[in-house]
Amino acid sequence: MVSAAYARTAESIADEAWKYLQLSDNFTYNRSDSALWASLKALELAKRSDDPELLSQAHRSASIAFGDMGLYDEAIEQAYLGHCTH
């Protein structure tokens, strides 16, 4: 049996992912590599949620962060994956 303290719902995972997306947006304005970290964390969480809009936004955020770092192949891949989730 899983302790209630460790049980996580899709909703709580999605809430955390949205927070990482907001953090990534803040880092993006400073062109910080932390934007990529926050985007990838949001993407990891979004994949565990039941929210297709969240997953799309996480791919979009990762695409922007990869692009800002000059990693264009990764940026294109993330943009494509974000488009396919709709």
N, C-alpha and C positions, 0 to 999 in steps of 0.2 A: 504494500500500500504506500502511495506517495503522500508525503506530508503536505498539508495545505499550504505551508510556507513555500514549498517548491513547485506546487502545481501552477502552471501558467496557462491561461486561456489564450485563444487566438486573438481576442480583443486586447488583452494586456500586452501581448507581443506586438500587435499593430500600433498601440499607443506609444510603446517604446521606439518603434521604428520611425513613427512620425516625428518624434523628438530628435532622433538622429538626423532626419532630413532637414529639420529646422537648423540644427547645428551646422550641417554641411552648407546650407545656404549662407549662414553667417560667415563661415570660413571662406566661401567662394569669393565674397566681396574683397577679401584680402589676398586672393590667389594663393592660399595656403595649401600645402600638401595635406593638411589636416582635413580639408574638404573631402579628399579621396577616402581617407580613413573613415570619416563619418558616413559617407555615402555607401561604402562597402559594408559597414556595420548595419546600416538601414536595409541594404539589399539582403543581407543574411537573415535579418529578422522578417523582412517582407515575404521572403520565400516560405516562411513558417506560418504566415497568417493566411487568412481566407479572403484577402482584400485585393482584387485585381488592380484597382486604382492605385493603391499603395505600392504594389509591385512595379507598376508602370512608372510611377514617380521616382522610385528608388533607382530604376535603370536610367531614367532621365538624369537624375542627380549624378550618378556614377559617370554617365557619358560626358557631362559638363566638366566634372573634375578631371577625368582622363584627358579631355581636350585641353584644359588649362595647363596640364603638365606636359603637353606635346605628345601624348600617347594616343595618336589619332586612330590607329587600328582598333584599339580597345574602346575608344570613344564611339566609333561607328558601330561596333558590335553591340555595345550597351544601348545605343539609340535604336538599333534594329530590334533588340529584345524588348525594349520598352514599348515599341510600336506593336509588337506581336501579342502583347498581353491584353490588349483591348478586345 
